[in-house]
Amino acid sequence: MKRPDKGIGIVLHGLQGSITVNGHNYNGVMPQLMLSDDDIANILTHERNSWGNKGGIVTAAEVAKKRAGE
């Protein structure tokens, strides 16, 4: 994921409807998760750096900024 703010927004607010990822279409629901900024940052950092990904880190400060609507 090249835009960590997009991943943060999905975890904070959930996602519903059809999306295309790497040419594959998915249609489902991911509910909003009520997690702390630290938890969201840790989960997204893990996802960005697992399974051959090299996406860097997401910080709790980035999550807080997105949560605040900036």
ZAFIMAR-383487 format. One record per atom (N, C-alpha, C): residue number from 1; residue in three letters; chain; atom name; z, y, x. Coordinates in nm, 3 decimals. Layout:
BEGIN
REC     n   res   chain   atom        c3        c2        c1
REC   NUM   ALA       A     CA         Z         Y         X
...
# end
This chain:
BEGIN
REC     n   res   chain   atom        c3        c2        c1
REC     1   MET       A      N     0.000    -0.117     0.085
REC     1   MET       A     CA     0.000     0.000     0.000
REC     1   MET       A      C     0.000     0.123     0.089
REC     2   LYS       A      N    -0.098     0.205     0.074
REC     2   LYS       A     CA    -0.111     0.323     0.156
REC     2   LYS       A      C    -0.031     0.441     0.103
REC     3   ARG       A      N     0.015     0.434    -0.019
REC     3   ARG       A     CA     0.091     0.544    -0.079
REC     3   ARG       A      C     0.228     0.492    -0.123
REC     4   PRO       A      N     0.329     0.508    -0.038
REC     4   PRO       A     CA     0.461     0.457    -0.077
REC     4   PRO       A      C     0.513     0.522    -0.204
REC     5   ASP       A      N     0.473     0.647    -0.233
REC     5   ASP       A     CA     0.521     0.712    -0.354
REC     5   ASP       A      C     0.473     0.641    -0.479
REC     6   LYS       A      N     0.358     0.577    -0.473
REC     6   LYS       A     CA     0.307     0.503    -0.589
REC     6   LYS       A      C     0.394     0.381    -0.615
REC     7   GLY       A      N     0.428     0.308    -0.509
REC     7   GLY       A     CA     0.517     0.192    -0.524
REC     7   GLY       A      C     0.654     0.232    -0.574
REC     8   ILE       A      N     0.704     0.343    -0.523
REC     8   ILE       A     CA     0.834     0.393    -0.568
REC     8   ILE       A      C     0.828     0.423    -0.717
REC     9   GLY       A      N     0.723     0.491    -0.760
REC     9   GLY       A     CA     0.708     0.525    -0.901
REC     9   GLY       A      C     0.701     0.403    -0.990
REC    10   ILE       A      N     0.636     0.298    -0.944
REC    10   ILE       A     CA     0.625     0.175    -1.023
REC    10   ILE       A      C     0.762     0.111    -1.039
REC    11   VAL       A      N     0.839     0.103    -0.932
REC    11   VAL       A     CA     0.972     0.042    -0.941
REC    11   VAL       A      C     1.064     0.129    -1.027
REC    12   LEU       A      N     1.056     0.261    -1.011
REC    12   LEU       A     CA     1.142     0.351    -1.088
REC    12   LEU       A      C     1.109     0.352    -1.237
REC    13   HIS       A      N     0.981     0.353    -1.272
REC    13   HIS       A     CA     0.940     0.377    -1.410
REC    13   HIS       A      C     0.874     0.258    -1.478
REC    14   GLY       A      N     0.846     0.152    -1.402
REC    14   GLY       A     CA     0.779     0.035    -1.457
REC    14   GLY       A      C     0.628     0.057    -1.462
REC    15   LEU       A      N     0.558    -0.045    -1.506
REC    15   LEU       A     CA     0.412    -0.040    -1.514
REC    15   LEU       A      C     0.366    -0.134    -1.624
REC    16   GLN       A      N     0.274    -0.089    -1.703
REC    16   GLN       A     CA     0.222    -0.170    -1.812
REC    16   GLN       A      C     0.073    -0.148    -1.823
REC    17   GLY       A      N     0.000    -0.255    -1.852
REC    17   GLY       A     CA    -0.143    -0.244    -1.873
REC    17   GLY       A      C    -0.223    -0.306    -1.760
REC    18   SER       A      N    -0.351    -0.293    -1.771
REC    18   SER       A     CA    -0.444    -0.356    -1.677
REC    18   SER       A      C    -0.452    -0.278    -1.546
REC    19   ILE       A      N    -0.444    -0.351    -1.434
REC    19   ILE       A     CA    -0.463    -0.292    -1.302
REC    19   ILE       A      C    -0.553    -0.384    -1.221
REC    20   THR       A      N    -0.619    -0.330    -1.122
REC    20   THR       A     CA    -0.703    -0.410    -1.032
REC    20   THR       A      C    -0.644    -0.399    -0.892
REC    21   VAL       A      N    -0.618    -0.515    -0.831
REC    21   VAL       A     CA    -0.562    -0.522    -0.697
REC    21   VAL       A      C    -0.652    -0.611    -0.613
REC    22   ASN       A      N    -0.709    -0.555    -0.509
REC    22   ASN       A     CA    -0.798    -0.631    -0.420
REC    22   ASN       A      C    -0.906    -0.706    -0.498
REC    23   GLY       A      N    -0.962    -0.639    -0.598
REC    23   GLY       A     CA    -1.072    -0.697    -0.675
REC    23   GLY       A      C    -1.030    -0.792    -0.786
REC    24   HIS       A      N    -0.901    -0.817    -0.803
REC    24   HIS       A     CA    -0.852    -0.905    -0.909
REC    24   HIS       A      C    -0.784    -0.821    -1.016
REC    25   ASN       A      N    -0.815    -0.852    -1.142
REC    25   ASN       A     CA    -0.756    -0.780    -1.254
REC    25   ASN       A      C    -0.628    -0.850    -1.300
REC    26   TYR       A      N    -0.526    -0.770    -1.329
REC    26   TYR       A     CA    -0.398    -0.819    -1.379
REC    26   TYR       A      C    -0.363    -0.736    -1.501
REC    27   ASN       A      N    -0.302    -0.799    -1.599
REC    27   ASN       A     CA    -0.259    -0.729    -1.718
REC    27   ASN       A      C    -0.123    -0.783    -1.757
REC    28   GLY       A      N    -0.021    -0.706    -1.731
REC    28   GLY       A     CA     0.114    -0.752    -1.760
REC    28   GLY       A      C     0.208    -0.635    -1.772
REC    29   VAL       A      N     0.335    -0.667    -1.766
REC    29   VAL       A     CA     0.439    -0.565    -1.777
REC    29   VAL       A      C     0.538    -0.584    -1.664
REC    30   MET       A      N     0.567    -0.476    -1.594
REC    30   MET       A     CA     0.678    -0.475    -1.500
REC    30   MET       A      C     0.777    -0.374    -1.556
REC    31   PRO       A      N     0.896    -0.419    -1.594
REC    31   PRO       A     CA     0.991    -0.327    -1.653
REC    31   PRO       A      C     1.048    -0.230    -1.550
REC    32   GLN       A      N     1.097    -0.120    -1.600
REC    32   GLN       A     CA     1.169    -0.024    -1.515
REC    32   GLN       A      C     1.293    -0.094    -1.460
REC    33   LEU       A      N     1.319    -0.076    -1.331
REC    33   LEU       A     CA     1.435    -0.139    -1.270
REC    33   LEU       A      C     1.542    -0.033    -1.242
REC    34   MET       A      N     1.663    -0.061    -1.282
REC    34   MET       A     CA     1.773     0.033    -1.264
REC    34   MET       A      C     1.843    -0.001    -1.132
REC    35   LEU       A      N     1.785     0.044    -1.022
REC    35   LEU       A     CA     1.837     0.016    -0.888
REC    35   LEU       A      C     1.869     0.147    -0.817
REC    36   SER       A      N     1.952     0.137    -0.715
REC    36   SER       A     CA     1.984     0.254    -0.633
REC    36   SER       A      C     1.865     0.290    -0.545
REC    37   ASP       A      N     1.867     0.411    -0.493
REC    37   ASP       A     CA     1.762     0.456    -0.402
REC    37   ASP       A      C     1.755     0.365    -0.279
REC    38   ASP       A      N     1.871     0.326    -0.228
REC    38   ASP       A     CA     1.875     0.235    -0.112
REC    38   ASP       A      C     1.812     0.100    -0.145
REC    39   ASP       A      N     1.846     0.045    -0.262
REC    39   ASP       A     CA     1.790    -0.085    -0.301
REC    39   ASP       A      C     1.639    -0.078    -0.314
REC    40   ILE       A      N     1.588     0.025    -0.378
REC    40   ILE       A     CA     1.443     0.040    -0.395
REC    40   ILE       A      C     1.375     0.054    -0.259
REC    41   ALA       A      N     1.432     0.136    -0.172
REC    41   ALA       A     CA     1.376     0.154    -0.038
REC    41   ALA       A      C     1.373     0.022     0.038
REC    42   ASN       A      N     1.480    -0.054     0.029
REC    42   ASN       A     CA     1.486    -0.183     0.100
REC    42   ASN       A      C     1.384    -0.283     0.045
REC    43   ILE       A      N     1.372    -0.291    -0.086
REC    43   ILE       A     CA     1.276    -0.383    -0.148
REC    43   ILE       A      C     1.133    -0.347    -0.108
REC    44   LEU       A      N     1.099    -0.219    -0.120
REC    44   LEU       A     CA     0.963    -0.177    -0.087
REC    44   LEU       A      C     0.933    -0.190     0.062
REC    45   THR       A      N     1.032    -0.165     0.147
REC    45   THR       A     CA     1.013    -0.185     0.291
REC    45   THR       A      C     0.986    -0.332     0.320
REC    46   HIS       A      N     1.062    -0.419     0.255
REC    46   HIS       A     CA     1.040    -0.564     0.273
REC    46   HIS       A      C     0.899    -0.603     0.228
REC    47   GLU       A      N     0.859    -0.557     0.112
REC    47   GLU       A     CA     0.726    -0.588     0.058
REC    47   GLU       A      C     0.616    -0.534     0.149
REC    48   ARG       A      N     0.634    -0.415     0.204
REC    48   ARG       A     CA     0.533    -0.352     0.288
REC    48   ARG       A      C     0.521    -0.418     0.425
REC    49   ASN       A      N     0.620    -0.501     0.463
REC    49   ASN       A     CA     0.620    -0.561     0.597
REC    49   ASN       A      C     0.627    -0.713     0.595
REC    50   SER       A      N     0.602    -0.774     0.481
REC    50   SER       A     CA     0.601    -0.920     0.468
REC    50   SER       A      C     0.459    -0.968     0.440
REC    51   TRP       A      N     0.439    -1.098     0.452
REC    51   TRP       A     CA     0.312    -1.162     0.419
REC    51   TRP       A      C     0.195    -1.103     0.497
REC    52   GLY       A      N     0.220    -1.067     0.622
REC    52   GLY       A     CA     0.114    -1.013     0.706
REC    52   GLY       A      C     0.092    -0.863     0.691
REC    53   ASN       A      N     0.168    -0.799     0.605
REC    53   ASN       A     CA     0.155    -0.653     0.587
REC    53   ASN       A      C     0.224    -0.580     0.701
REC    54   LYS       A      N     0.173    -0.465     0.735
REC    54   LYS       A     CA     0.234    -0.378     0.836
REC    54   LYS       A      C     0.234    -0.237     0.782
REC    55   GLY       A      N     0.320    -0.213     0.683
REC    55   GLY       A     CA     0.316    -0.088     0.610
REC    55   GLY       A      C     0.423     0.012     0.641
REC    56   GLY       A      N     0.509    -0.017     0.737
REC    56   GLY       A     CA     0.613     0.079     0.770
REC    56   GLY       A      C     0.730     0.073     0.674
REC    57   ILE       A      N     0.812     0.178     0.680
REC    57   ILE       A     CA     0.933     0.178     0.600
REC    57   ILE       A      C     0.925     0.280     0.486
REC    58   VAL       A      N     1.003     0.253     0.385
REC    58   VAL       A     CA     1.027     0.347     0.276
REC    58   VAL       A      C     1.173     0.384     0.285
REC    59   THR       A      N     1.204     0.513     0.283
REC    59   THR       A     CA     1.342     0.557     0.297
REC    59   THR       A      C     1.404     0.589     0.162
REC    60   ALA       A      N     1.537     0.585     0.159
REC    60   ALA       A     CA     1.610     0.623     0.038
REC    60   ALA       A      C     1.581     0.769     0.003
REC    61   ALA       A      N     1.560     0.852     0.103
REC    61   ALA       A     CA     1.527     0.994     0.080
REC    61   ALA       A      C     1.394     1.008     0.007
REC    62   GLU       A      N     1.295     0.924     0.042
REC    62   GLU       A     CA     1.165     0.927    -0.028
REC    62   GLU       A      C     1.184     0.885    -0.174
REC    63   VAL       A      N     1.267     0.784    -0.196
REC    63   VAL       A     CA     1.293     0.739    -0.333
REC    63   VAL       A      C     1.363     0.850    -0.413
REC    64   ALA       A      N     1.463     0.911    -0.352
REC    64   ALA       A     CA     1.537     1.019    -0.420
REC    64   ALA       A      C     1.444     1.134    -0.457
REC    65   LYS       A      N     1.353     1.167    -0.367
REC    65   LYS       A     CA     1.257     1.275    -0.392
REC    65   LYS       A      C     1.168     1.241    -0.512
REC    66   LYS       A      N     1.119     1.118    -0.514
REC    66   LYS       A     CA     1.033     1.075    -0.625
REC    66   LYS       A      C     1.113     1.070    -0.756
REC    67   ARG       A      N     1.237     1.023    -0.748
REC    67   ARG       A     CA     1.323     1.014    -0.867
REC    67   ARG       A      C     1.346     1.155    -0.924
REC    68   ALA       A      N     1.360     1.252    -0.837
REC    68   ALA       A     CA     1.385     1.391    -0.878
REC    68   ALA       A      C     1.259     1.458    -0.933
REC    69   GLY       A      N     1.145     1.389    -0.921
REC    69   GLY       A     CA     1.022     1.442    -0.976
REC    69   GLY       A      C     0.941     1.528    -0.881
REC    70   GLU       A      N     0.973     1.521    -0.755
REC    70   GLU       A     CA     0.899     1.601    -0.657
REC    70   GLU       A      C     0.775     1.529    -0.610
# end
